[in-house]
Amino acid sequence: MQDGAHKVKSIKERAYDFSVRVVRFLDTLAKDTSTQIISKQLLRSATSIAANIVEAQSGCSKRDFANFLSHALKSSNETVYWLCLLGDAKSVKSFELTYLVNESKEIRIF
């Protein structure tokens, strides 16, 4: 690799990194009841994206591959919903929240 060249991350790597950022983001939020409930839903959907991509790549058939990628897409859509709900209902406004919404939307177009 030449100086200044950037390695392009695979979708699996991006989804994993996204999961890690979501976990860290959730650890910064308030601990009130509604935030905790939304956070648990967000944690499940966000970490499911990478898990389903990994499963798709090890699928035994094209049908398995397509099925797991479909689940990853659905989890990404759900993740955007929970992130937006946190932003709107709990008035969470941060660069990290904006980044996570955008990254989730980008991951789902692959």
Buried (B, 14 or more C-beta within 10 A) or exposed (E): EEEEEEEEEEBBEBBBBBBEBBEEBBEEBEEEEEBEEBBEBBBEBBBBBBBBBBBBEEBEEEEEBEBBBEBBBBBBBBBBBBBBBBBEEBEBEEEEBEEBBEBBBEBBEB
